[in-house]
Amino acid sequence: MAIAIFTTRVMFFAFLVCSVALILGNKSVSAQCQGDVQGLMKQCARYVQKTGPKIQPSHGCCSVVKNVDLACVCGHITTEVENIISMEKAAFIAKACGKPLTHGTRCGSYVVP
């Protein structure tokens, strides 16, 4: 039981590190987009994983979302990022935090309905 919990935590940490590296590896995202892009991944990564259901984001996640230029971040989403992050969930998080993406906004290959 303890080994399973440890393995799950290690896998989640690895996922988080990979997600941050993929998004922030492109320095233009942090340099060009207003707000705390690193904080966005740190606070919200668990809510945009491809696996699992949509869940309401935490207050910490929403605090960061409200202060990030999401349209700008969407313009820098790569195929590699889309392979590990659900863009549908990302749009859900934006809406749940009171900062919905405009209809037709493109996040990588995902278009907000």
Number of C-alpha atoms within 10 A of each C-alpha: 6 7 8 9 10 11 12 12 12 12 12 15 12 11 16 19 14 15 22 18 14 16 21 16 12 13 9 12 19 17 11 12 18 14 18 15 23 16 17 21 22 17 19 22 20 18 23 23 21 16 11 9 10 16 13 13 19 14 12 13 22 21 14 20 27 16 14 18 16 23 14 15 20 21 15 17 21 15 12 12 18 16 12 17 20 18 24 16 17 22 24 21 25 18 15 16 19 11 18 17 21 13 9 10 16 17 23 17 13 16 15 16 11
